[in-house]
Amino acid sequence: MGQIGEATVRGVVEGAVGVRADDENLRRVLRLTRVMLALADEGERDHRDASCAILYGMLRDMAYRLRRMADEELARHDRAERRG
């Protein structure tokens, strides 16, 4: 997968009707965590030694932590929009 330039990302986000850029970025974090978890699965399956297994375990832990944080932020934004 190639790199996506900042202008391209902003154009896509701004072009989406009713989608706030900050919420879209959080959704991108959620997509990234799915990729991280898939890589952790593959890495744990194919690792050669204990240090690699530790690395993939850490990747999995960070993916879950990021996913929880992004979900909490999206929920906080949703509550704020309903109130205000």
C-alpha positions as semicolon CSV with decimal commas, in nm:
position;residue;x (nm);y (nm);z (nm)
1;M;0,000;0,000;0,000
2;G;0,142;0,338;-0,098
3;Q;0,160;0,649;0,111
4;I;-0,137;0,881;0,114
5;G;-0,057;1,249;0,117
6;E;-0,206;1,482;0,376
7;A;-0,389;1,681;0,108
8;T;-0,548;1,363;-0,027
9;V;-0,664;1,256;0,317
10;R;-0,806;1,601;0,392
11;G;-0,986;1,607;0,057
12;V;-1,148;1,272;0,124
13;V;-1,249;1,366;0,478
14;E;-1,381;1,710;0,384
15;G;-1,569;1,559;0,091
16;A;-1,767;1,325;0,314
17;V;-2,102;1,478;0,397
18;G;-2,161;1,523;0,768
19;V;-1,836;1,359;0,874
20;R;-1,611;1,556;1,105
21;A;-1,241;1,526;1,029
22;D;-1,158;1,435;1,389
23;D;-1,415;1,153;1,392
24;E;-1,291;1,027;1,056
25;N;-0,936;1,021;1,193
26;L;-1,056;0,814;1,488
27;R;-1,227;0,574;1,247
28;R;-0,897;0,547;1,061
29;V;-0,730;0,456;1,392
30;L;-0,991;0,180;1,435
31;R;-0,912;0,048;1,086
32;L;-0,542;0,059;1,167
33;T;-0,598;-0,144;1,484
34;R;-0,764;-0,418;1,277
35;V;-0,452;-0,432;1,058
36;M;-0,233;-0,437;1,370
37;L;-0,431;-0,729;1,515
38;A;-0,410;-0,925;1,189
39;L;-0,033;-0,871;1,177
40;A;-0,003;-0,980;1,541
41;D;-0,192;-1,301;1,455
42;E;0,039;-1,373;1,162
43;G;0,349;-1,283;1,357
44;E;0,259;-1,503;1,652
45;R;0,186;-1,790;1,416
46;D;0,513;-1,754;1,222
47;H;0,762;-1,626;1,483
48;R;1,106;-1,782;1,511
49;D;1,199;-1,699;1,867
50;A;1,069;-1,566;2,196
51;S;1,173;-1,206;2,131
52;C;0,961;-1,199;1,815
53;A;0,668;-1,348;2,005
54;I;0,704;-1,070;2,263
55;L;0,705;-0,806;1,989
56;Y;0,384;-0,941;1,836
57;G;0,225;-0,966;2,180
58;M;0,309;-0,601;2,241
59;L;0,163;-0,510;1,901
60;R;-0,161;-0,687;1,999
61;D;-0,172;-0,511;2,337
62;M;-0,120;-0,169;2,177
63;A;-0,387;-0,239;1,915
64;Y;-0,641;-0,321;2,187
65;R;-0,540;-0,015;2,387
66;L;-0,567;0,216;2,084
67;R;-0,901;0,063;1,987
68;R;-1,042;0,121;2,335
69;M;-0,919;0,481;2,339
70;A;-1,059;0,557;1,992
71;D;-1,395;0,400;2,082
72;E;-1,410;0,608;2,400
73;E;-1,330;0,929;2,209
74;L;-1,596;0,858;1,946
75;A;-1,851;0,792;2,221
76;R;-1,749;1,116;2,396
77;H;-1,791;1,310;2,069
78;D;-2,131;1,150;2,012
79;R;-2,251;1,245;2,361
80;A;-2,125;1,602;2,317
81;E;-2,307;1,637;1,983
82;R;-2,633;1,513;2,135
83;R;-2,605;1,763;2,421
84;G;-2,502;2,061;2,219
